[in-house]
């Protein structure tokens, strides 16, 4: 198996947006991933979403797009990188 290059920051941002929105969404009629009762569309093009699937960070199940355990761990790492301790 080949080593995969690290994901670009924009891809990790899409993953983190899904995680912060509760970890699951559905597809709307325009094939966008939407979350919440207002069906708010998340950013990310088809290439980004499919790359996250191919890396095992998100999956589809029972009509939902959901983060996997590995995806949740990666999103938490991204979130931790955003936190700055008060000095």
Backbone as a ProteinNet text record, in pm:
[ID]
protein_1_A
[PRIMARY]
XXXXXXXXXXXXXXXXXXXXXXXXXXXXXXXXXXXXXXXXXXXXXXXXXXXXXXXXXXXXXXXXXXXXXXXXXXXXXXXXXXXXXXX
[TERTIARY]
83.8	0	88.1	47.1	125.9	95.2	194.1	172.4	93.7	-5	-88.2	-32.6	-41.9	1.4	-95.8	-49.6	-140.4	-252.7	-368.6	-480.5	-458	-497.3	-488.9	-578.8	-544.8	-619.7	-767.6	-797.1	-936.6	-1018.1	-958.1	-1027.7	-1054.8	-956.8	-973.3	-1078.8	-1089.2	-1190.7	-1330.8	-1349	-1478.3	-1512.5	-1414.4	-1435.1	-1474.6	-1405.6	-1432.5	-1569.8	-1609.8	-1743.8	-1851.3	-1834.5	-1930.9	-1931	-1812.7	-1801.7	-1869.9	-1844.7	-1901.6	-2052.9	-2104.1	-2247.7	-2319.2	-2250.8	-2312.8	-2264.1	-2178.4	-2117.2	-2196.3	-2311.2	-2386.1	-2466.2	-2492.1	-2572.5	-2640.5	-2719.1	-2785.5	-2753.4	-2792.3	-2774.7	-2905.4	-2894.7	-3014.2	-3030.7	-3129.1	-3157.6	-3045.1	-2957.1	-2842.6	-2714.3	-2727.6	-2614.5	-2516.6	-2565.7	-2483.7	-2510.2	-2407.9	-2427.3	-2489.4	-2606.2	-2678.1	-2697.6	-2705	-2716.2	-2824	-2874.8	-2968.2	-3108.3	-3199.6	-3338.9	-3357.6	-3268.4	-3276.3	-3209.1	-3148.3	-3080.4	-2975.5	-2890.2	-2782.3	-2676.7	-2642.7	-2541	-2400.6	-2320.8	-2181.2	-2095.4	-1983.6	-1894.2	-1829.2	-1777.1	-1704.3	-1759.5	-1670.8	-1713.2	-1709.5	-1753.4	-1760.3	-1623.4	-1520.4	-1385	-1343.1	-1371.5	-1335.6	-1408.6	-1539.7	-1617.8	-1573.4	-1550	-1507.2	-1367.2	-1282	-1149.3	-1161.1	-1248.4	-1269.3	-1324.1	-1411.7	-1461.9	-1347.7	-1266.4	-1158.3	-1053.5	-1042.4	-947.7	-1009.8	-1137.9	-1203.9	-1242.4	-1250.9	-1283.5	-1433.5	-1505.6	-1651.3	-1703.2	-1829.4	-1892.6	-2040.4	-2106	-2249.8	-2319.7	-2432.3	-2506.4	-2650.9	-2745.3	-2889.3	-2928.5	-2874.5	-2908.9	-2836.4	-2742.1	-2666.2	-2521.1	-2461	-2316.1	-2266.7	-2179.5	-2137.9	-1986.3	-1935.3	-1792.4	-1767.3	-1655.5	-1613	-1537.1	-1502.3	-1421.9	-1290.5	-1227.9	-1101.8	-1124.9	-1237.9	-1271.1	-1293.5	-1361.4	-1383.3	-1250.2	-1161.5	-1030.6	-951.8	-957.5	-886.8	-947	-1079.9	-1146.3	-1109.4	-1102.2	-1064.1	-921.1	-832.1	-694.4	-693.3	-774.8	-782.2	-835.5	-941.4	-996.9	-894	-818.4	-717	-609.7	-581	-482.2	-529.7	-661.9	-717.2	-717.4	-713.3	-724.4	-589.7	-595.8	-474.7	-493.9	-394.6	-403.9	-382.2	-457.1	-442.7	-308.1	-248.2	-116.1	-125.9
-118	0	124.1	225.9	347.6	438.7	518.1	618.1	733.3	778.7	888.4	1020.5	1121.2	1255.5	1310.1	1397.2	1457.8	1533.1	1535.9	1608.2	1758.9	1831.4	1977.7	2032.1	2147.6	2211.5	2229.3	2262	2281.9	2153.5	2037	1909.7	1882.6	1912.2	1892.4	1987.4	2106.4	2201.5	2148.1	2085.8	2026.6	1914.4	1829.5	1721	1776.9	1879.6	1939.8	2006.3	2068.3	2127.6	2021	1905.2	1796.7	1748.7	1732.3	1687.8	1787.8	1915.6	2018.7	2032.3	1986.5	1992.3	1867.5	1788.7	1670.6	1539.6	1547.3	1426.4	1355.7	1411.4	1347.4	1450.6	1417.5	1502.5	1416.5	1478.6	1409.7	1483.4	1424.2	1489.5	1557.1	1681.7	1748.4	1717.7	1778.8	1750.3	1796.3	1884.1	1930.7	1856.6	1746.1	1661.5	1734.4	1829.1	1893.4	1823.9	1819.2	1765.1	1876	1845.8	1944	1888.2	1978.6	1938.3	2019.3	1960.9	2030	2040.2	2085.6	2097.7	2201.8	2300.9	2401.4	2353.6	2232.9	2173.2	2268.4	2318.4	2410.6	2335.6	2384.1	2315.1	2339.4	2233.9	2244.8	2272.7	2342.5	2365.3	2234.1	2233.8	2117.7	2069.9	2049.5	1998.8	1846.2	1788.6	1643.1	1578.8	1638.9	1584	1576.6	1680.8	1683.3	1573.8	1563.1	1463.3	1322.1	1296	1161.8	1129.2	1229	1206.2	1167.9	1234.6	1199.9	1058.5	1017.9	880.1	783.4	813.7	722.3	707.4	806.4	799.2	733.8	699.2	634	729.3	859.2	957.8	983	958.4	963.6	842.7	812.4	699.1	729.9	644.7	656.7	539.4	567.8	462.3	506.1	423.8	450.6	590.5	633.6	763.8	881.6	854.6	961.2	961	1077.6	1093.5	1114.5	1025.2	1033	1022.8	1082.2	1068.8	930.8	872.1	746	776.7	673.6	694	762.9	718.3	781.1	927.3	954.6	1092.1	1180.4	1125.9	1203.6	1235.5	1138.3	1162.2	1268.9	1263.1	1362.4	1501.2	1510	1638.8	1697.7	1613.5	1661.3	1714.8	1649.7	1700.4	1837.6	1855.8	1985.7	2090.8	2056	2149.2	2185.7	2088.2	2114.6	2208.1	2200.8	2289.6	2433.1	2453.5	2588.9	2656.2	2579	2631.9	2692.3	2812.5	2876.9	2899.1	2861.7	2881.7	3027.6	3075.2	3212.9	3230.7	3344.8	3369.2	3474
0	0	0	-73.8	-81.6	36	72.3	177.2	117.9	191	144.5	193.8	107.3	146	250.2	336.4	433.7	361.4	423.4	364	373.3	268.7	275.8	386.2	435.5	543.7	508	382.7	340.6	357.4	329.4	344.4	492	575.8	719.7	775.6	718.1	760.2	730.2	614.6	579.2	677	706.3	803	939.3	983.5	1113.5	1116.3	1005.1	998.4	1019.1	956.4	974	1119.2	1176	1316	1409.8	1390.5	1477.7	1459.5	1346.5	1320	1371.4	1451.2	1510	1450.9	1350.2	1295.7	1187.9	1149.5	1041.6	963.9	840	753.4	648.8	566.5	456.3	327.2	215.9	86.6	46.8	-4.1	-54	-202.5	-265.9	-407.2	-499.8	-450.4	-529.2	-494.1	-420.4	-378.6	-287.5	-209.5	-107.7	24.6	109.6	244.5	328.2	387.4	468.7	608.6	706.8	847.5	917.1	1025	1112.5	1056.1	1140.5	1097.2	986.6	980.5	874.9	745.9	751.7	636.5	578.5	668.4	631.9	550.5	429.9	350	405.5	408.8	450.2	327.7	347.1	233.4	190.6	71.7	22.5	-110.5	-205.3	-335	-334.9	-443.4	-454.2	-434.2	-490.6	-477.1	-330.4	-255.5	-113.9	-37.6	-56.8	15.9	-20.3	-148.2	-188.5	-136.6	-128.7	-71.7	74.8	148.8	289.8	304	212.1	212.5	184.2	82.4	44.3	153.4	238.8	351.2	474.3	467.3	579.8	691.4	661.5	763.6	774.6	665.4	667.3	591.4	612.6	545.7	527.1	452.5	435.1	501.3	565.8	634	652.6	607.4	622.8	576.9	464.2	408.9	471	560.6	626.9	581.6	583.4	570.2	712.2	761.5	902.3	915.1	1021.6	1049.8	1110.4	1073.8	1133.9	1261.9	1335.1	1456.5	1421.1	1313.3	1270.2	1231.6	1167	1129.7	1250.6	1352.1	1475.2	1543.2	1547.5	1609.9	1533.5	1402.3	1320.2	1340.3	1346.8	1367.5	1503.9	1605.4	1738.8	1736.7	1661.7	1649.9	1584	1481.8	1414.5	1511.1	1585.6	1683.6	1789.3	1835.9	1938.8	1886.2	1758.8	1698	1689.1	1694.9	1689.7	1825.4	1932.4	2067.7	2109.7	2160.4	2211.7	2360.4	2435.3	2579.6	2613.6	2712.4	2756.5	2824.3	2799.1	2860.9	2968.8
[MASK]
+++++++++++++++++++++++++++++++++++++++++++++++++++++++++++++++++++++++++++++++++++++++

